[in-house]
């Protein structure tokens, strides 16, 4: 199995990384779908539409097994296609969050779970942040469905932009962030998933890398 060179380079930076499941999923197109742990009903609906469209185009959906948008993305991908969970704990440690243990086992047995750290590395602030970075690094595009300015989803999107990845947001969420966040977001341009009908139900915008100011990309 030959993982694309750029993705393989990323994975090699995690010498203790363990993959459980179908490693062939790393060969294809990967799209991260991430967001808040406390999503609005509209965000959950948007997650379903985005994941359905991505799977219909052959993307594997990557997320972080967190509550909220991440869980909804994994569950939708199990229904419509394939998924990869990047988790913040080692193979010998308890699942985090504990309420997602069944989802974790389903993904591990059917698709792919990536443990970036050693077997006994338990969940911590550091592993949560590193998980977000790896999600951004291995994905070809990152969908931030909903989140707060200080949330992990925004930080993952920051890292995606730093890596040169496009970040896609629902237009309604982008407009809210532009008006309410202290940071200035890059100009959003209309985005449509090729060959899908999601644009007919959900307006999306894409932002790309800008010159960072004081370490922030947006």
Secondary structure, DSSP 8 states (H G I E B T S, - for coil): ----HHHHHHHHT-TT-EEEE-GGGGGS-EEEEE--SS--HHHHHHHHHHHHHHHHTT-EEEE---TTHHHHHHHHHHHHS-EEEEESS-TTS--SSGGGHHHHHHHHHHSEEEE-S-TT----HHHHHHHHHHHHHH-SEEEE-S--TTSHHHHHHHHHHHTT-EEEEEHHHHHHHHHH-SS-----EEE--TT-SGGGT--EEEE-----BTTB--
